[in-house]
């Protein structure tokens, strides 16, 4: 089992998957369970996961992804969806916070009101759906690598066509796709990464 640094170093964006390899549903659900441990605003957990592992369904997704071959060759493709209605779980989340001692019972209604007030703004609903589900997506890719699978995050697809082909409800927005499978060339060198001093500034600009 790799430690965290090894996972980070080993993860690559894979473009060529073994088309004959498969992933069990147990492995997929284990990866998704790991992804659900990602942080989110108020613990609202804005993510949803549409798993495409059927051959014919992958071909439909490939068409929506501008015919990128890796969508067909990957063992599974997961459409990461952001939930615009995550705030509707405010009471459930507040109940959990109270039961576990994170929140005094007398403040529960205040937290519910805060959530409902904050998320009455449609821009906030969308921004947080994208932010939260993106954090889950990164966790999912690390979980895939820990199990020995390669992955690739993708924004190269038509979200409207994905919505249409897979009957995605209006309150769920396609944020990205992640293809997962067996990497055909896991020894490829890492692409350039900017040095810490190029990307870091302390205490202002």
C-alpha positions as CSV (number, residue, x, y, z in Angstrom):
1,X,0.0,0.0,0.0
2,X,1.4,3.4,-1.0
3,X,1.6,6.2,1.5
4,X,0.1,9.6,0.7
5,X,3.2,11.1,-0.9
6,X,3.7,8.0,-3.0
7,X,0.0,8.3,-4.1
8,X,0.5,11.9,-5.1
9,X,3.7,11.1,-7.0
10,X,2.2,8.1,-8.8
11,X,-1.1,9.6,-9.9
12,X,-1.1,10.7,-13.6
13,X,-3.8,11.7,-16.0
14,X,-4.1,8.6,-18.1
15,X,-5.0,8.8,-21.8
16,X,-4.6,5.2,-22.8
17,X,-6.5,2.4,-20.9
18,X,-6.5,-1.3,-21.4
19,X,-9.9,-1.9,-23.2
20,X,-10.1,-5.5,-21.9
21,X,-9.7,-4.6,-18.2
22,X,-12.6,-4.4,-15.8
23,X,-13.4,-2.9,-12.4
24,X,-15.7,-4.6,-10.0
25,X,-18.6,-2.7,-8.6
26,X,-17.2,-3.3,-5.1
27,X,-14.0,-1.5,-6.1
28,X,-16.0,1.3,-7.7
29,X,-18.2,1.7,-4.6
30,X,-15.1,1.6,-2.3
31,X,-13.6,4.5,-4.3
32,X,-16.8,6.5,-4.2
33,X,-17.0,5.9,-0.4
34,X,-13.5,7.4,-0.1
35,X,-14.5,10.3,-2.2
36,X,-17.4,11.1,0.1
37,X,-14.9,11.8,2.9
38,X,-14.0,15.1,1.1
39,X,-14.8,18.3,2.9
40,X,-17.7,20.6,1.9
41,X,-19.3,23.8,3.1
42,X,-21.5,23.0,6.2
43,X,-20.9,19.4,5.4
44,X,-23.6,19.6,2.7
45,X,-21.8,17.1,0.5
46,X,-22.7,18.6,-2.9
47,X,-21.4,15.6,-4.9
48,X,-23.3,12.9,-6.8
49,X,-21.7,10.2,-9.0
50,X,-23.1,8.8,-12.2
51,X,-21.1,5.6,-12.9
52,X,-21.0,4.4,-16.5
53,X,-19.5,0.9,-16.9
54,X,-21.8,-0.7,-19.4
55,X,-20.3,-0.9,-22.9
56,X,-23.2,0.6,-24.8
57,X,-23.7,3.4,-22.2
58,X,-20.0,4.2,-22.5
59,X,-20.4,4.6,-26.3
60,X,-23.2,7.1,-25.6
61,X,-20.9,9.0,-23.2
62,X,-18.0,8.8,-25.8
63,X,-20.2,10.6,-28.3
64,X,-21.0,13.3,-25.8
65,X,-17.2,13.5,-25.1
66,X,-16.4,14.4,-28.7
67,X,-15.5,10.8,-29.5
68,X,-12.5,10.6,-27.2
69,X,-11.4,6.9,-27.3
70,X,-10.3,6.8,-23.6
71,X,-14.0,7.0,-22.6
72,X,-14.7,3.7,-24.4
73,X,-11.5,2.0,-23.4
74,X,-11.7,2.9,-19.7
75,X,-13.3,0.3,-17.4
76,X,-15.6,2.9,-16.1
77,X,-16.3,6.6,-16.5
78,X,-17.8,8.6,-13.6
79,X,-19.7,11.8,-14.2
80,X,-19.1,14.0,-11.2
81,X,-22.3,15.9,-10.6
82,X,-22.8,19.0,-8.4
83,X,-26.0,19.2,-6.4
84,X,-27.7,22.6,-6.6
85,X,-30.1,21.6,-4.0
86,X,-27.6,20.4,-1.3
87,X,-28.9,23.1,1.1
88,X,-32.2,21.2,1.3
89,X,-30.5,18.7,3.6
90,X,-29.8,21.5,6.1
91,X,-31.9,20.1,8.8
92,X,-30.4,16.6,8.5
93,X,-26.9,18.0,8.6
94,X,-27.8,20.2,11.6
95,X,-29.3,17.3,13.5
96,X,-26.1,15.3,13.0
97,X,-24.0,18.2,14.2
98,X,-26.1,18.4,17.3
99,X,-26.2,14.7,18.0
100,X,-22.4,14.4,17.8
101,X,-21.7,17.4,19.9
102,X,-20.4,19.8,17.3
103,X,-23.3,22.1,17.7
104,X,-25.2,23.1,20.9
105,X,-28.9,22.2,20.4
106,X,-30.0,25.8,21.0
107,X,-28.0,26.9,17.9
108,X,-29.4,24.3,15.5
109,X,-32.1,26.5,14.1
110,X,-29.5,29.3,13.6
111,X,-27.4,27.0,11.5
112,X,-30.3,25.9,9.4
113,X,-31.3,29.5,8.8
114,X,-27.7,30.4,7.9
115,X,-27.6,27.6,5.3
116,X,-30.9,28.5,3.8
117,X,-30.0,32.2,3.6
118,X,-26.6,31.6,2.1
119,X,-27.9,29.2,-0.5
120,X,-30.9,31.3,-1.5
121,X,-28.3,32.8,-3.9
122,X,-28.2,30.8,-7.1
123,X,-24.6,31.8,-7.9
124,X,-23.6,30.4,-4.5
125,X,-25.6,27.2,-5.2
126,X,-23.6,26.7,-8.4
127,X,-20.2,27.8,-7.1
128,X,-20.4,25.5,-4.0
129,X,-21.7,22.6,-6.1
130,X,-18.7,22.9,-8.3
131,X,-16.2,23.4,-5.5
132,X,-17.5,20.6,-3.3
133,X,-17.8,18.0,-6.1
134,X,-14.3,19.0,-7.4
135,X,-12.8,18.2,-4.0
136,X,-14.6,14.8,-4.1
137,X,-13.3,14.2,-7.6
138,X,-9.7,14.6,-6.4
139,X,-10.3,12.2,-3.5
140,X,-11.8,9.7,-6.0
141,X,-8.7,9.8,-8.2
142,X,-6.4,9.2,-5.3
143,X,-8.6,6.3,-4.1
144,X,-8.5,4.8,-7.6
145,X,-4.7,5.0,-7.6
146,X,-4.5,3.5,-4.2
147,X,-6.3,0.5,-5.7
148,X,-3.9,0.3,-8.6
149,X,-6.1,2.0,-11.3
150,X,-5.3,5.0,-13.5
151,X,-7.7,7.9,-14.0
152,X,-8.1,11.0,-16.0
153,X,-10.3,14.1,-15.1
154,X,-12.1,15.4,-18.2
155,X,-14.0,18.6,-19.0
156,X,-14.0,17.8,-22.7
157,X,-17.6,16.9,-23.1
158,X,-21.0,18.4,-24.0
159,X,-22.8,18.8,-20.6
160,X,-26.2,19.3,-22.2
161,X,-25.8,16.1,-24.3
162,X,-24.7,14.2,-21.2
163,X,-27.7,15.4,-19.4
164,X,-30.0,14.4,-22.2
165,X,-28.5,11.0,-22.8
166,X,-28.5,10.0,-19.2
167,X,-31.7,11.7,-18.0
168,X,-29.8,13.8,-15.4
169,X,-32.2,15.9,-13.2
170,X,-32.0,19.6,-13.6
171,X,-30.7,20.2,-10.1
172,X,-27.6,18.2,-10.8
173,X,-24.9,19.8,-13.0
174,X,-22.2,17.8,-14.8
175,X,-18.9,19.2,-13.4
176,X,-16.4,16.8,-14.8
177,X,-15.9,13.2,-15.9
178,X,-13.3,10.9,-14.5
179,X,-12.3,7.9,-16.6
180,X,-10.8,5.0,-14.6
181,X,-9.1,1.8,-15.7
182,X,-5.9,0.0,-16.2
183,X,-3.1,2.3,-17.4
184,X,-1.4,0.9,-20.5
185,X,1.8,3.0,-19.8
186,X,2.1,3.6,-16.1
187,X,5.9,4.5,-16.3
188,X,5.4,7.7,-18.3
189,X,7.5,10.6,-16.8
190,X,5.7,13.3,-14.9
191,X,4.8,16.4,-16.9
192,X,6.3,19.7,-15.8
193,X,5.2,21.1,-12.4
194,X,6.0,24.7,-11.6
195,X,8.4,25.1,-8.7
196,X,7.0,26.1,-5.2
197,X,8.6,29.6,-5.5
198,X,6.8,30.2,-8.8
199,X,3.4,29.5,-7.4
200,X,3.7,30.7,-3.7
201,X,3.4,34.1,-2.2
202,X,3.4,34.8,1.5
203,X,1.3,37.5,3.2
204,X,0.2,39.4,0.0
205,X,1.5,40.5,-3.4
